[in-house]
Amino acid sequence: MLRTILIGSCVSIQGVYERQLECGRILVRVGDNLFAGRPVGA
């Protein structure tokens, strides 16, 4: 499932959902890279 996250105030990344972290952020995978950020609401 694709998810979009925010990193910082204006950078967004869309990737395959991996898991949710304890702090409320989520991990998404783009190729071989994992990125953590705040999920974007609908």
N, C-alpha and C positions, 0 to 999 in steps of 0.2 A: 504494500500500500504506500503510495506517495504521500509525503508530508512536507510542509513548508515550515521552516524555522527562521527566527530572527537572530542574527549575531550582531551585537552592538545596537546602534539606533537606526541604521539604514541599510544593512546588508542582509538580504534574505537568500536562503539556500533551499532548494527542493530536492529531495532524495527519498530513498527507500527507508521506511521506518524500521529501526532496529530495536530500541527499547527506551523506557522512561527511566530517568535517573531519580535518585532520592530527593534531590533538590528541586524537582519539578520540571527541569529541562528534559529534552528528549534527544536521542541520537538518531541521525540519519546517515545513510551510506550513499556516497557518490563515487562510483568506481571502486577503487581500493581505499578511499579515504572516509573516515568517520568525522562528523561534525556534531557538536552539541550546541543547542540554543533553545530559546523560548518558542514554544509552538504558536503558530499564527491561528487565530480564531476564524471561524467562517464569516 
